Amino acid sequence: MRYALKFGYDGTVFQGYARQPGKRTVEEDIIGAMKSLGILKDGDEFRPGSRTDRGVSAAGNVIVIGTDKDSRGIIPGLNSELDDIVFHGIARVDEVFNPRHAVQRWYRYYLLDDGKYNENILLQNSNVFLGEHDFRNLSKTDHRDEVTVLAIDSIDIDKQDGFLIFDIRARRFLWQMIRRLIPLLLEMHDSRLETAEVLSTLSGGGARVNVNPMDPGGLILMDITYKIEFEHVPYTTDELDASIRGSLTRALVLKDIANMVEP
């Protein structure tokens, strides 16, 4: 049987998503737990929906597995075995389903709100990125043949709980694209970057604008949607691992520290 599984994780405690020899990664922990539980055997299918960068977290990433295990025991078993990772959805999928081919991906970025930015101005400026553009100058890629033309469906910006929250949706994204797009929005807000310069950058042939990517710790893959319905599998408070709760506490503590040290 083939199943799509939806899961979240605290990316700040891992050394990346994809398997790397000698390093703790999201995939390494999941595959280890699945083999320990008899869900996966050597040679069984394991395919990711998205490979997030080191430090990036997820609330709704997806993997597809092939297994002969009873589906009712997969998620409870994994949640009892794993730390810093929580599975919460499952769907039976056919042989042609590919988790890389999503209807839409939704990323959220949290930026500590220091009062410098007006969300309405940021939102107005964000319109320049909507629709289809060539984002090669807003990505880090080693693949010359990678398709860099894509369409951003929507950008929403809000202030909440002391943060500026950027919600960006598209069918797919390029490596570091979101973390390079947001600094451009901030520079446009401060009039250090003109709309014409951004449009030139998005033409593919224009010059790359030199910006430092945002810290990966603020980025979350919120969800990946497909033309399938996931069965939500609830978990108890105890199963929401202490380290996951701890990461939320750390975020609040760091926010309070930042508020205290700001002049």
C-alpha positions as semicolon CSV with decimal commas, in nm:
position;residue;x (nm);y (nm);z (nm)
1;M;0,000;0,000;0,000
2;R;0,107;0,360;-0,062
3;Y;0,029;0,626;0,195
4;A;0,087;1,001;0,210
5;L;0,168;1,115;0,564
6;K;0,147;1,472;0,688
7;F;0,377;1,585;0,969
8;G;0,545;1,878;1,143
9;Y;0,882;1,929;1,307
10;D;1,101;2,177;1,490
11;G;1,369;2,239;1,228
12;T;1,593;2,429;1,467
13;V;1,703;2,109;1,645
14;F;1,802;1,923;1,327
15;Q;2,103;1,964;1,098
16;G;1,878;1,972;0,793
17;Y;1,594;1,774;0,640
18;A;1,762;1,534;0,398
19;R;1,974;1,240;0,512
20;Q;2,341;1,319;0,570
21;P;2,599;1,075;0,705
22;G;2,674;1,131;1,073
23;K;2,419;1,409;1,120
24;R;2,079;1,422;1,286
25;T;1,826;1,509;1,017
26;V;1,448;1,492;0,987
27;E;1,458;1,210;0,732
28;E;1,715;1,013;0,930
29;D;1,496;1,019;1,243
30;I;1,179;0,929;1,053
31;I;1,335;0,642;0,858
32;G;1,501;0,509;1,172
33;A;1,169;0,511;1,358
34;M;0,985;0,349;1,065
35;K;1,239;0,068;1,040
36;S;1,230;0,016;1,416
37;L;0,849;-0,015;1,403
38;G;0,851;-0,240;1,096
39;I;0,674;0,021;0,882
40;L;0,963;0,036;0,634
41;K;1,206;-0,227;0,518
42;D;1,518;-0,177;0,306
43;G;1,409;-0,099;-0,049
44;D;1,060;0,025;0,042
45;E;0,945;0,353;-0,110
46;F;1,009;0,679;0,080
47;R;0,950;1,006;-0,110
48;P;0,944;1,363;0,029
49;G;0,702;1,640;-0,061
50;S;0,950;1,917;0,025
51;R;1,308;1,923;0,154
52;T;1,338;2,219;0,386
53;D;1,669;2,393;0,460
54;R;1,858;2,355;0,784
55;G;1,678;2,551;1,057
56;V;1,345;2,567;0,870
57;S;1,049;2,409;1,048
58;A;0,728;2,259;0,914
59;A;0,367;2,221;1,024
60;G;0,243;2,032;0,718
61;N;0,519;1,863;0,521
62;V;0,438;1,537;0,343
63;I;0,608;1,208;0,265
64;V;0,487;0,907;0,069
65;I;0,576;0,554;0,180
66;G;0,512;0,205;0,054
67;T;0,434;-0,039;0,333
68;D;0,234;-0,349;0,419
69;K;0,173;-0,217;0,772
70;D;-0,187;-0,159;0,890
71;S;-0,250;0,214;0,839
72;R;-0,425;0,251;1,175
73;G;-0,104;0,192;1,367
74;I;0,136;0,403;1,160
75;I;0,081;0,749;1,309
76;P;0,036;0,646;1,674
77;G;0,348;0,431;1,647
78;L;0,558;0,708;1,495
79;N;0,444;0,968;1,749
80;S;0,537;0,736;2,035
81;E;0,883;0,678;1,885
82;L;0,989;1,024;1,765
83;D;1,110;1,341;1,934
84;D;1,068;1,687;1,776
85;I;0,850;1,543;1,497
86;V;0,471;1,496;1,507
87;F;0,263;1,308;1,246
88;H;-0,100;1,417;1,216
89;G;-0,250;1,312;0,879
90;I;-0,268;1,012;0,648
91;A;-0,418;0,940;0,303
92;R;-0,417;0,633;0,081
93;V;-0,270;0,725;-0,260
94;D;-0,244;0,549;-0,595
95;E;0,068;0,448;-0,784
96;V;0,090;0,769;-0,989
97;F;0,069;1,010;-0,695
98;N;0,389;1,215;-0,665
99;P;0,429;1,429;-0,348
100;R;0,650;1,675;-0,539
101;H;0,357;1,767;-0,766
102;A;0,148;1,978;-0,530
103;V;-0,146;2,204;-0,600
104;Q;0,003;2,464;-0,366
105;R;0,270;2,516;-0,101
106;W;0,222;2,761;0,184
107;Y;0,516;2,910;0,371
108;R;0,503;3,149;0,664
109;Y;0,783;3,374;0,788
110;Y;0,789;3,530;1,136
111;L;0,985;3,854;1,170
112;L;1,009;4,020;1,509
113;D;0,814;4,346;1,482
114;D;1,034;4,635;1,595
115;G;0,781;4,896;1,486
116;K;0,981;5,005;1,180
117;Y;0,755;4,858;0,916
118;N;0,401;4,936;0,804
119;E;0,230;4,617;0,696
120;N;0,004;4,801;0,448
121;I;0,304;4,949;0,265
122;L;0,474;4,609;0,263
123;L;0,157;4,449;0,128
124;Q;0,122;4,708;-0,147
125;N;0,485;4,659;-0,252
126;S;0,444;4,282;-0,250
127;N;0,215;4,302;-0,553
128;V;0,523;4,330;-0,775
129;F;0,610;3,967;-0,695
130;L;0,267;3,821;-0,771
131;G;0,207;3,619;-1,084
132;E;0,466;3,456;-1,307
133;H;0,827;3,577;-1,300
134;D;1,177;3,441;-1,336
135;F;1,305;3,406;-0,978
136;R;1,656;3,284;-1,062
137;N;1,804;3,602;-0,910
138;L;1,619;3,534;-0,584
139;S;1,743;3,181;-0,537
140;K;2,052;2,984;-0,457
141;T;2,091;2,700;-0,701
142;D;2,365;2,484;-0,842
143;H;2,152;2,349;-1,125
144;R;2,190;2,543;-1,450
145;D;1,898;2,356;-1,607
146;E;1,654;2,420;-1,319
147;V;1,327;2,585;-1,424
148;T;1,330;2,919;-1,243
149;V;1,009;3,064;-1,387
150;L;0,716;3,018;-1,149
151;A;0,406;3,197;-1,025
152;I;0,341;3,327;-0,674
153;D;-0,031;3,291;-0,602
154;S;-0,059;3,523;-0,303
155;I;0,133;3,719;-0,038
156;D;-0,041;3,819;0,284
157;I;0,123;4,029;0,556
158;D;-0,011;4,087;0,905
159;K;0,101;4,195;1,253
160;Q;0,028;3,960;1,539
161;D;0,173;3,883;1,884
162;G;0,475;4,106;1,832
163;F;0,562;3,965;1,489
164;L;0,529;4,064;1,125
165;I;0,387;3,752;0,959
166;F;0,442;3,688;0,588
167;D;0,225;3,417;0,428
168;I;0,337;3,325;0,077
169;R;0,166;3,065;-0,145
170;A;0,276;2,911;-0,474
171;R;0,280;2,569;-0,637
172;R;0,655;2,549;-0,589
173;F;0,949;2,756;-0,465
174;L;1,320;2,777;-0,537
175;W;1,599;2,722;-0,286
176;Q;1,614;3,020;-0,042
177;M;1,365;3,212;-0,255
178;I;1,141;3,326;0,032
179;R;1,434;3,415;0,255
180;R;1,568;3,639;-0,025
181;L;1,232;3,786;-0,127
182;I;1,143;3,929;0,215
183;P;1,462;4,145;0,243
184;L;1,369;4,302;-0,091
185;L;1,028;4,393;0,051
186;L;1,196;4,552;0,352
187;E;1,434;4,751;0,131
188;M;1,144;4,868;-0,088
189;H;0,963;4,981;0,227
190;D;1,265;5,192;0,328
191;S;1,300;5,336;-0,026
192;R;1,642;5,177;-0,067
193;L;1,515;4,977;-0,363
194;E;1,295;5,093;-0,649
195;T;1,014;4,891;-0,805
196;A;1,191;4,913;-1,143
197;E;1,501;4,745;-0,995
198;V;1,288;4,461;-0,860
199;L;1,112;4,415;-1,193
200;S;1,449;4,400;-1,366
201;T;1,564;4,136;-1,118
202;L;1,245;3,935;-1,182
203;S;1,300;3,944;-1,558
204;G;1,567;3,676;-1,524
205;G;1,815;3,876;-1,727
206;G;1,846;4,162;-1,483
207;A;2,110;4,201;-1,216
208;R;2,091;4,009;-0,891
209;V;2,017;4,237;-0,596
210;N;2,264;4,167;-0,318
211;V;2,074;4,086;0,001
212;N;2,147;3,858;0,292
213;P;1,886;3,580;0,323
214;M;1,663;3,598;0,628
215;D;1,744;3,367;0,918
216;P;1,595;3,021;0,850
217;G;1,464;2,994;1,207
218;G;1,169;3,219;1,124
219;L;1,047;3,012;0,828
220;I;0,779;2,743;0,850
221;L;0,638;2,521;0,576
222;M;0,275;2,551;0,687
223;D;0,111;2,312;0,442
224;I;0,126;2,132;0,109
225;T;-0,208;2,076;-0,062
226;Y;-0,302;1,814;-0,319
227;K;-0,617;1,685;-0,485
228;I;-0,655;1,436;-0,203
229;E;-0,804;1,453;0,146
230;F;-0,597;1,363;0,450
231;E;-0,755;1,191;0,747
232;H;-0,658;1,396;1,052
233;V;-0,523;1,181;1,334
234;P;-0,545;1,366;1,667
235;Y;-0,279;1,327;1,931
236;T;-0,292;1,384;2,305
237;T;-0,104;1,657;2,486
238;D;0,140;1,399;2,618
239;E;0,222;1,286;2,266
240;L;0,306;1,644;2,168
241;D;0,665;1,592;2,266
242;A;0,811;1,803;2,544
243;S;1,080;1,936;2,314
244;I;0,814;2,067;2,073
245;R;0,646;2,250;2,361
246;G;0,992;2,362;2,469
247;S;1,061;2,517;2,130
248;L;0,748;2,732;2,162
249;T;0,859;2,838;2,508
250;R;1,207;2,926;2,375
251;A;1,050;3,144;2,108
252;L;0,852;3,341;2,366
253;V;1,155;3,376;2,590
254;L;1,370;3,504;2,305
255;K;1,100;3,750;2,205
256;D;1,091;3,889;2,561
257;I;1,471;3,917;2,567
258;A;1,469;4,103;2,236
259;N;1,205;4,343;2,366
260;M;1,417;4,415;2,674
261;V;1,746;4,477;2,495
262;E;1,602;4,700;2,222
263;P;1,679;5,069;2,295
